[in-house]
């Protein structure tokens, strides 16, 4: 072969190689890998709204641009129907300070999303995911370190790791620590989502250092330490590239001393990286037209005739006075101070003088459980206290009631008001956090709004708002039905939230 031909061939081969490299890098740039790390996710394990977010949101990302996967602990209390479908991938051992711990890796695909489960029966056995904070501190230190340690062996390198609440607060810190010793971890970005700032995962710094094996460097007031305690959530907020919370209003509120849970200074310091994205609900699970848990299906076109049949069925089931015209107010909630039940307790007697029925579902603090039991005894046929939790009963309440009461002291996002809007049950809420962002107060002059709201945390202001809603319900039925119509036409599905998260990841 002559020299010119040889050089031409070499040039073409080189050009082809360059082209191949370019194409490959373009493909890599095009697809973004995202890993959700959390302590719970539906349908596997759920204690609150966090599980709904982690389990439902990944389904709604654009599959052509985002490969979103989820990692949670393999609790022994996950129902067997899911555990038996998990496929064993690998196992190895990690050092947790002076301990050596087993890490098993299981995998399962659910509704098109890949879930990874970290196995260690010492940490994840028992009847519930959380228990004693002293043990939980060690449990989630192990989980955070294990979650990062398995990445090189599962053939998935995320561009973004999305952490949720204090249980994963150590992930950004361990990631920072891992970068020094392993090139694999360099360049991975992190997002920290605060679902509820009240829960921070705090413990004695000496004990936490002994558990985590992290250098002394991290145990300083500008890093992991807060008010002489080690604080997992604070560490995550300091080291994450972006911080999000579950509504715009809550993102603003936590910069103030009242809502900031002693971290308002830090939230202000990170204000440039802090944003709020409202949660959604699964519009397939919560759909009055197809819901098999309710008496009669309906939608926005026929709710005037059909919704009332659910009310009559629920009155019958709960032993309430059967009257389709009586305004029925629903409550589905944890019965705690946070949810505003001290306000309800204060005016309950007054409220029961009105032409209303009150249906309560939930468990929580003993004083509120007994308060509702007392009023159910005092006003039979008018108040129904269901002191337990049932998914089926919650759907019946959303579908049957005319209004839904949610007078929260604070509410990062709230899901119940989104469900009640979906079912055409008019929310009555306090203007805080996600409630303020998702419920538009009724304006009788402009004929706008999807619910009723009050501003101050005051029992009689709440009562006045409930009575205003009663007035519209009884005296201006057409206006009331228009509120219901607007509520049912609102879109708080996960699609909207997913789009905003996509933009967030793209900007990182």
Protein Blocks (a to p, Z undefined) as FASTA:
>chain_A
ZZklmmmmmmmmmmmmmmmmmmmmmmmmmpccdddddfbdcfkbccbfklmmmmmmmmmp
cfklpccdddddddfkbcfklmmmpccfbdcdddehjbccddddddddeehiacdddddf
klmgcjbfbfcfklmmmmmmmmmmmmmmmmmmnopacfbdcdedjklmmmmmmmmmmmmm
omklgoiacddddfblkbnopadfklmmmmnopafklmcfklmbgghiacfklmmmmmpm
bdcdfbfklmmmmmpfklnnoplmmmmmmmmmgccddddddfklmccklockbfbdcdfk
lmmmmmmmmmmmmmmmnopacdfkbccddddddddfknopmmmmmmmmmmmmpccdddde
ddddfklmmmmmmmmmmmghkaccddbddfklmmmmmmmmmbdcdfbfbdfkopmlmmmm
mnopacddddehjllmmmccddfklopajbdcdfbdcfklmmmmmmmmmmmmmmmmmlmm
mmmmmmmmpccbfklmmmmmmmmmmmZZ
